[in-house]
Amino acid sequence: MDTSKLFSLEGRVALVTGGSRNLGRTIAEAFIAQGATVYISSRKAQDCDATAEALGANCHALPQDVSSVEGARALAAAFSEREQKLDILVNNAGAAWAAEFEDFPEKGWDKVMDLNLKSPFFLTQALHEQLKAGGASGALAKVINITSIDGQRLNPWETYSYHASKSGLIYLTKRMAARLVRDNIVVTSIAPGAFASDMNRAARDHGDAIGKSIPLGRIGTQEDLAGAAIFLASRAGDYVVGDTITVDGGLVNAALGQSIDV
């Protein structure tokens, strides 16, 4: 048994949506460090281009809004003009919305559900041929959906569409995995907990206070997320199919007492 290249992504091609900042950028940077060529996509072209330049020659920008089916198909077409196969797709782009039950608007439902739940399905569908080509190249292709612990437990906020979208994506991961495994495409998800980001401002701005209520005693770091993403994307994670890896310092599965704002 040779484990020296078990976590290597040398020669692999990846696409990360929402890859210009926060968790998506962390994943893109981690993949590049392991030898992958990474395409990043985000809605704002300027941010996407700046991140690609910062991450170096193995990172390429493909700006696109994937919140609609047309946008997902446009991204797939742009990718296909540059690469014949796709080894790793990370469906990371996401949004959140909070409002009181009486006032929760339809636009807050549709925006979040479209980007968090609809987009991962239709982007994967649009890239199916490229993923099949990746899975036929001698190693399994991978689809990694970024879900959330808010799909596994409640937070104190009235984030109705966010909870629904992330719990739905966890189960959609299983359904997609059951179908796509026959094409040598493995689908999994990562459910992050408290990581500092523009979406998770509580962890970003009050990390020390939030960390005190997490069993491990701190919020997540870039290395915590990178490790899980590399594991699932590499040969090391080939036998994990349809599952969700919870990366939260124990909040979902080892916490006592009240839940916290993450």
Phi, psi and omega in degrees: 000126179248112181257008187294334181242022185298327182253010181284143173242024182303128177080000181271152179244128183234153172232126182239116175279153187060034189271003185275346184202170172054226187296323180296318177295319177302315180295316179300315180296321179295317179296318179298318179298334179268006172105003183276156165266127189237130170258132178245143178232144172201166185291324183266112185299321183297316179294319181297314180296319182295319179292318178300319178294320181292327184274351170103187190295338181268011177239132184230138183269134172227078184297135179189141172271114185258020181284352176240161177298320179298320178294320178298317180292325178294320177295316179300319179294319179295320178296318184293338175289342185251331184223147178271339180221157176232123181269326185220123173244125176248111177273090187250334184304134183202168179214162177225160178207132178233133175198155179297150185309314184296335186247002185298123188270157178299323181295330176288335175282308187293318181300313184288315180294321180297313185281319187277330187241315182288315183300314180301323179293308187285332174290317177298319177300316182293334181257015185302315181296319179292323177292320176299321177296322176296319180288344179265002187268006179113347176224154180293142169280155184231138168240122181242113176269133177268108181262229180185154172295343176286356168268357182243337181205165182273143164261172185283354185270159178270071182254066190300310183288329178293312177303313182296320183291319184285323175293322176297321181291327176298316180284326175299325176304316179296316182294317178295321180298319182297327179275315191280342179300332179291344177260017183061035175242120181259127180249130178219179173217157172245128176253095180286152172262234185276100173239141179294126179198170178294330178282321180259077184289333178298313178291325181292316188264341183225044186302318182295317181292317178297318183300331181294337181262003178262135184309321181282349173090011181200164171280170182287152176251170177301321181295326179299313180289318181300318181300315180294318181294317179296318178303310183290327183283336187265178175303331181302329184257014186300329187266008174262110187232122175079000185268163174246123176267120180271121183240086190215012180070015176100005187297317182283315192255352184221019183263146176248144173084210188290148172284166183235168179282113174231000000 
